[in-house]
Amino acid sequence: MTNSVSADDQKMKALFKEAIVEVMEENQDLVSSLLVEALEDIGLSHAIEEGENSESVSREEVFKVLRGE
C-alpha cells in the first residue's frame, strides 16, 4: 500500500510540475511582470534598510544632488 501511495504522490507531483510549466509558458508576460515587481520590491527594501543605517541629510542637499550641483 505504501508503494501505491508513493507512486500516486509521484504522479501528482509530476502533474503539478507540468501544470506550473504550462501556466508559465502561456502567461510569460504575467510571470515576467511578477518577477520584475518582486525584484523591485527587494531592491526598495534594501534601499530603505541602507537609508535607515546611514546619516541623515537635508532636503536641500538631496535636491542639489538631483540637480547635479
SEDRENNU-536009 format. One record per residue: chain; x, y, z of N, C-alpha, C in turn. Coordinates in steps of 0.001 Angstrom, whole numbers, plus 524288, in hexadecimal, padded with zeros to 5 digits. Example, Ala and Ser with C-alpha at 12.3 -4.5 7.8 and 13.67 -1.06 7.14 Angstrom:
BEGIN
   unit     n.X     n.Y     n.Z    ca.X    ca.Y    ca.Z     c.X     c.Y     c.Z
      A   83386   7E9C6   81E78   8300C   7EE6C   81E78   83390   7F31C   81E78
      A   83232   7F736   81BA8   83566   7FBDC   81BE4   83264   8001E   81EBE
REM end
This chain:
BEGIN
   unit     n.X     n.Y     n.Z    ca.X    ca.Y    ca.Z     c.X     c.Y     c.Z
      A   80342   7FB53   80000   80000   80000   80000   8036A   804E7   80000
      A   807C4   804C3   802C4   80B2D   8094C   802FD   80D60   80A98   7FD9E
      A   80E9A   8068C   7FA95   810AC   80778   7F55F   80CAF   80A19   7F1D7
      A   807B0   8089B   7F23F   803B4   80B0B   7EEF8   802D7   810BC   7F086
      A   80323   811DE   7F58B   802AA   8174A   7F74D   8074C   81A66   7F54F
      A   80BDA   81831   7F5BE   81084   81AD0   7F3DF   8103F   81BA9   7EDFA
      A   80E5F   817C4   7EB24   80DD0   8184A   7E57B   809CC   81C7E   7E431
      A   80583   81C98   7E721   80190   820A6   7E653   803CD   82609   7E780
      A   806EE   82666   7EB9F   8096D   82B5E   7ECF5   80D04   82D29   7E88F
      A   80FF6   82989   7E660   81386   82ADB   7E21A   8107D   82CA8   7DD46
      A   80C2A   82A06   7DC22   808EA   82B94   7D7AE   806A3   83102   7D890
      A   804CA   831FF   7DD4E   80284   83715   7DE97   806AC   83B59   7DE29
      A   80B45   83A39   7E01B   80F8F   83DFA   7DFD9   810E5   83F36   7DA28
      A   81127   83B38   7D6E6   81250   83BFB   7D15D   80E08   83F2F   7CEB7
      A   80926   83E2C   7D010   804CA   84122   7CDD2   804FF   846E0   7CF6E
      A   8063A   847D7   7D461   806AD   84D42   7D637   80B14   85013   7D361
      A   80F88   84D78   7D2D3   813EA   84FDD   7D00A   81260   8512B   7CA71
      A   80FDC   84D7E   7C7E3   80E2D   84E4A   7C280   80A5A   852D7   7C21F
      A   806BB   85323   7C5C3   802DD   8575A   7C5BF   80576   85CA2   7C6AA
      A   80929   85CCF   7CA3F   80BDE   861BF   7CB62   80EF1   8638F   7C6A3
      A   811BB   85FF2   7C423   814B8   86150   7BF72   8110E   86347   7BB2C
      A   80CAA   860B9   7BA83   808E3   8624B   7B684   806C4   867C5   7B79E
      A   8056C   868D6   7BC6D   80376   86E05   7BDDE   807A0   87223   7BCE2
      A   80C76   870F2   7BE50   810B5   874B4   7BD87   811A1   875B7   7B7BB
      A   81159   871A5   7B48E   81221   8724E   7AEEF   80DB4   8756F   7AC7B
      A   808F3   87480   7AE2E   80471   8772A   7ABEA   803E3   87CC6   7ADDB
      A   80645   87E01   7B241   805C0   88336   7B496   80B16   885A0   7B594
      A   80E80   88570   7B1B0   813D0   88760   7B261   813F1   88D1F   7B3F1
      A   8108B   89046   7B1A3   81075   895DC   7B2F6   80F0D   896B0   7B8AD
      A   80B30   893D3   7BA85   8098D   8944B   7BFF7   80DE3   89280   7C3A4
      A   81039   88E0F   7C26E   81474   88C02   7C5B4   81901   88FD7   7C5C6
      A   81A4E   891F6   7C13D   81E8B   895C1   7C0DF   81D54   89A9C   7C422
      A   81897   89C91   7C3BA   81707   8A12B   7C6C4   8174E   8A01E   7CCA0
      A   8158F   89B82   7CE39   815C0   89A1E   7D3C6   81B58   899D1   7D5BB
      A   81ED4   8978E   7D295   82450   89730   7D429   826D5   89C95   7D480
      A   825B9   89FE9   7D0AE   827DF   8A538   7D0C1   825F4   8A81F   7D595
      A   820ED   8A7AF   7D6B2   81EBA   8AA57   7DB42   82129   8A854   7E053
      A   821EC   8A337   7E0A8   82454   8A0F3   7E555   829E9   8A2E4   7E5F8
      A   82CE0   8A320   7E1AE   83246   8A506   7E1F8   83270   8AACF   7E371
      A   82ECF   8ADE2   7E160   82E8D   8B36B   7E2D1   82D56   8B409   7E89D
      A   829C0   8B0E1   7EA99   8286A   8B111   7F02B   82D1F   8AFAA   7F38A
      A   83010   8ABBE   7F1E4   834C4   8AA34   7F4CC   838BA   8AEA3   7F4B7
      A   83979   8B104   7F025   83D1D   8B563   7EFB4   83B7B   8B9FB   7F316
      A   83674   8BB37   7F312   83479   8BF7D   7F64E   8353E   8BE4C   7FC11
      A   83448   8B97D   7FD8B   83501   8B7DB   802F8   83AAE   8B88E   804AA
      A   83E4E   8B6F9   8013B   843DF   8B7A0   8027A   84552   8BD69   802D6
      A   8432A   8C096   7FF55   84448   8C631   7FF6F   8423D   8C8AF   80472
      A   83D9F   8C71A   80624   83B67   8C92C   80B00   83ECF   8C7A6   80F9F
      A   8406F   8C2B1   80FD1   843D0   8C0ED   8141A   848F4   8C3EB   81421
      A   84B30   8C4B4   80F82   85019   8C798   80F28   84F52   8CD39   810EE
      A   84AEC   8CF89   80F66   849C3   8D4E5   810F7   848FF   8D571   816CF
      A   846B5   8D17A   81935   845E6   8D1A4   81EDD   84B0C   8D156   821D5
      A   84F00   8CF1B   81F5D   8540C   8CE6A   821F7   85813   8D27F   8205B
      A   85674   8D680   81D80   85A1E   8DA95   81BEC   85882   8DFBC   81E7D
      A   85C04   8E379   81E3D   85ACC   8E876   820C6   856F4   8EB9E   81D83
      A   85405   8EEE0   82014   85015   8F215   81D77   8529A   8F6B5   81ABF
      A   85019   8F873   81689   851C9   8FD2E   813CF   84D05   900A3   8131F
      A   84E09   90599   81223   849AD   9093E   81190   84708   9088B   80C43
      A   84257   90A7B   80BFD   83F59   90A53   8071F   8424A   90D36   802D2
      A   84491   9119C   80437   84771   914C0   80060   84C1C   911BD   7FE2F
      A   84ECB   90ECF   80178   85337   90BAE   7FF96   85169   90796   7FBA6
      A   84CF6   9054F   7FC9F   84AD1   9016E   7F8FE   849AE   903FA   7F3BB
      A   8472B   9088C   7F3CB   845D9   90B26   7EEEA   84AAE   90D17   7EC0C
      A   84EBC   90E8A   7EED1   853A2   9100B   7EC40   855CE   90B73   7E92A
      A   855B6   906EC   7EB7A   857A3   90240   7E8C9   85439   90114   7E408
      A   84F18   90183   7E4A4   84B8C   9006D   7E04D   84C36   90452   7DBD3
      A   84D89   90935   7DD26   84E69   90D2F   7D921   853DC   90CCD   7D6CF
      A   85735   90997   7D911   85C84   908F2   7D70D   8603F   90D2E   7D8C9
      A   85F1E   90F94   7DD21   86279   913D0   7DF25   866CB   911AE   7E28C
REM end
